[in-house]
């Protein structure tokens, strides 16, 4: 299996390696999700124009994602009862 990074992955690594230059200095934002004061997820928002931002990179601890999916499933099942 080829693990050579794609051009998109390389561009993402450059952007993330220089968040001040590519995100913050261009009116973007870095969001950090906390759970009990511990970081569990991040999202970079890049400014596209005066009213538009685009999520550039997101990551979260898999347990948090799985828990959210389970809770959504429970909620939907409970609504169907």
RANORFEN-V146725 format. One record per helix or strand of 2 or more residues. SS is the DSSP state (a for helix, b for strand). FROM is the first residue (numbers start at 1). TO is the last residue. If there is no record, write none. Layout:
ss->{SS/SS}
from->{FROM/FROM}
to->{TO/TO}
//
This chain:
ss->{a/a/a/b/b/b/a}
from->{7/19/24/29/38/53/62}
to->{17/22/26/35/47/60/80}
//
